[in-house]
Structure formats: structure tokens, C-alpha cells
Amino acid sequence: MSKKSSGGLVYSTEFGRTCPGCQQPVDDCNCKDEQLPEGDGVVRVARETKGRGGKVMTLITGVPLIGAELKTLAKDLKKKCGVGGALKDGVIEIQGDQRDLLVGELTKRGFTVKKSGG
């Protein structure tokens, strides 16, 4: 059997998942940190209840920041609202319906913001 040249290691019991670009463990990946998320430059603030047992979450997508800057922004926004939340795959999740407060705060910080969703 020959090894595919375009393939490579996908999973290792020593490191777990590996990045296909740099062949490093996903936690230590060098290539994903360098790329800004693609988008139209508009930060969208949406309200969602799907899959949360009827509880409301405010989702912020399209923020043109990466890594530590995005984490810091999420922390500041949660503190501003006085609620909990999370940062998952570049999407900031804030507990409760905080859209009006978040749109004002993100606009103050210089982002182009739109309300989306229900």
C-alpha cells in the first residue's frame, strides 16, 4: 500500500487531532492563528433559542478579530452585560437577550453592526 501524498496524519493517539495544513496538533496549530475570518466586514448580533431548552442566547458572528483579541472582546462584552457566555469557533455567545446593549457597545468600538435573526 502506498501512502497518499496529499493526505497525511489525521489523528494520533499521542497528540489527538492534527491540522492538515501544518501537521501540528490542533491546539498548537500555527496556520489557523494567522488567518482572519472571511466575511463581509459586518458584525451580526442574533438572538437564538434553538437547542437550548427554550433559553435565549445572543450570538455575535463576523467579528474580524482572532485569538487573544477575540477572547478579550468576549470577556469585555460579558462583563458589560453582567452575564455569562462562551466563545466557540469564532462565535461569541452571551446569555440572555442582550442585543440592544451589544449593538451599542460594538458600534462604540468601531465595528459595523447589524441585528439579525428573530
DAHUZI-V965469 format. One record per residue. RES is the residue in one letter. BURIAL is I if it has 9 or more other C-alpha atoms within 8 Angstrom, else O. Layout:
<<RES:BURIAL> <RES:BURIAL>>
This chain:
<<M:O> <S:O> <K:O> <K:O> <S:O> <S:O> <G:O> <G:I> <L:O> <V:O> <Y:O> <S:I> <T:O> <E:O> <F:O> <G:I> <R:I> <T:I> <C:I> <P:I> <G:O> <C:O> <Q:I> <Q:I> <P:I> <V:I> <D:O> <D:O> <C:I> <N:O> <C:O> <K:O> <D:I> <E:O> <Q:O> <L:O> <P:I> <E:O> <G:O> <D:O> <G:O> <V:I> <V:I> <R:I> <V:I> <A:I> <R:I> <E:I> <T:I> <K:O> <G:O> <R:O> <G:O> <G:O> <K:O> <V:I> <M:I> <T:I> <L:I> <I:I> <T:I> <G:I> <V:I> <P:O> <L:O> <I:I> <G:O> <A:O> <E:O> <L:I> <K:I> <T:O> <L:O> <A:I> <K:O> <D:O> <L:I> <K:I> <K:O> <K:O> <C:I> <G:O> <V:I> <G:O> <G:I> <A:O> <L:I> <K:O> <D:O> <G:I> <V:I> <I:I> <E:I> <I:I> <Q:I> <G:I> <D:O> <Q:I> <R:I> <D:O> <L:O> <L:I> <V:I> <G:O> <E:I> <L:I> <T:I> <K:O> <R:O> <G:O> <F:I> <T:I> <V:I> <K:I> <K:I> <S:O> <G:O> <G:O>>
